[in-house]
Structure formats: structure tokens, C-alpha cells
Amino acid sequence: MSEELSEPLHGVRGAALIVRFLLELAMLTGAAVVAWRLGPDGWRWAAVVVAPLAVAVFWGLFLAEKARFVLAESIRFVLETALFLGVGAGLIAVGLTWPGVIGVALWAADRIVLAVTKNE
């Protein structure tokens, strides 16, 4: 799910890429939590599997470094933003306000660090 690494991780950018990967995992976990909380009683387990799987497949098709469909960087950013904000909003909707807010804030801060250190 994260950027392809052609060099060893080092410095601020390396730390930001590690944080990005962890945030992607947190987003998948958040999707599962939202699915569990909103899923109908008999289908909760299926929803817990399908929701993060759908997010991961979407990410792999459109947002990953080696995505099957190459999109403009601006479109990729909009889609990534929609995923993180969507999961954050879902967490807030099911009563997990702080995890939703903190997750989105950390993602935004990490995106800023990655943008600033892009040419390192």
C-alpha cells in the first residue's frame, strides 16, 4: 500500500513512510471496526472481512505505487483523502470520535511531511 522503496529508509522521510504504512493499516482496521458496528447482526463477521478487503483492493488498483490503473497525482490524492476521511467519519459516526479525529489528523500531518520531503 505504501510507496515503493528504492533506497533504504532514513531521516524524516523514512520515518514518514513508516508512519504512512502504519496509518494505512490503521485505516483498514478502522474500516473493519466501522463494519462491525454498523453491520447487521447476522452479517457482522462477513462485513468485518469485506470492508477492509474492499478498501485494500481499491487501494491496490488505484493508489498503490504499482497500481493497476495509473491516475493523475491529483486524482490519487483526492481518492486517498476520501478513503481516510471516510473511515474517520465512519469512526466518528459509530461513537469513536477521538480515534477518527486523531487518525485523520495524523494522516494529514504525514502527508504534509511527505510532500515537504519529496525531493530528499
Secondary structure in CASP SS format (residue, H / E / C, confidence):
PFRMAT SS
TARGET T0000
AUTHOR 0000-0000-0000
METHOD secondary structure of the structure
MODEL  1
M C 1.00
S C 1.00
E C 1.00
E C 1.00
L C 1.00
S C 1.00
E C 1.00
P C 1.00
L C 1.00
H C 1.00
G H 1.00
V H 1.00
R H 1.00
G H 1.00
A H 1.00
A H 1.00
L H 1.00
I H 1.00
V H 1.00
R H 1.00
F H 1.00
L H 1.00
L H 1.00
E H 1.00
L H 1.00
A H 1.00
M H 1.00
L H 1.00
T H 1.00
G H 1.00
A H 1.00
A H 1.00
V H 1.00
V H 1.00
A H 1.00
W H 1.00
R H 1.00
L H 1.00
G C 1.00
P C 1.00
D H 1.00
G H 1.00
W H 1.00
R H 1.00
W H 1.00
A H 1.00
A H 1.00
V H 1.00
V H 1.00
V H 1.00
A H 1.00
P H 1.00
L H 1.00
A H 1.00
V H 1.00
A H 1.00
V H 1.00
F H 1.00
W H 1.00
G H 1.00
L H 1.00
F H 1.00
L H 1.00
A C 1.00
E C 1.00
K C 1.00
A C 1.00
R C 1.00
F C 1.00
V C 1.00
L C 1.00
A C 1.00
E H 1.00
S H 1.00
I H 1.00
R H 1.00
F H 1.00
V H 1.00
L H 1.00
E H 1.00
T H 1.00
A H 1.00
L H 1.00
F H 1.00
L H 1.00
G H 1.00
V H 1.00
G H 1.00
A H 1.00
G H 1.00
L H 1.00
I H 1.00
A H 1.00
V C 1.00
G C 1.00
L C 1.00
T H 1.00
W H 1.00
P H 1.00
G H 1.00
V H 1.00
I H 1.00
G H 1.00
V H 1.00
A H 1.00
L H 1.00
W H 1.00
A H 1.00
A H 1.00
D H 1.00
R H 1.00
I H 1.00
V H 1.00
L H 1.00
A H 1.00
V H 1.00
T C 1.00
K C 1.00
N C 1.00
E C 1.00
END
